[in-house]
């Protein structure tokens, strides 16, 4: 879980974004997003999907199942993402 939280932070910082920027994108508070990054709150699957799409990585990368960032080929991506 520690690696996952670090990956979320690293991806955000690589794009020079602040937590509030991601919170706005995810339609949550900055406090909620901070809790995701700090591991104090589990990241819901719908949020993981949005983050993976936003960062162009796989959910497996975000959740530490792989170290490969490249996302899988996607079928119809939700229009809400």
Secondary structure, DSSP 8 states (H G I E B T S, - for coil): -HHHHHHHHHHHHHTT--HHHHHHHHTS-HHHHHHHHHTSS---HHHHHHHHHHHTB-HHHHTTS-S--B----SS--TT-
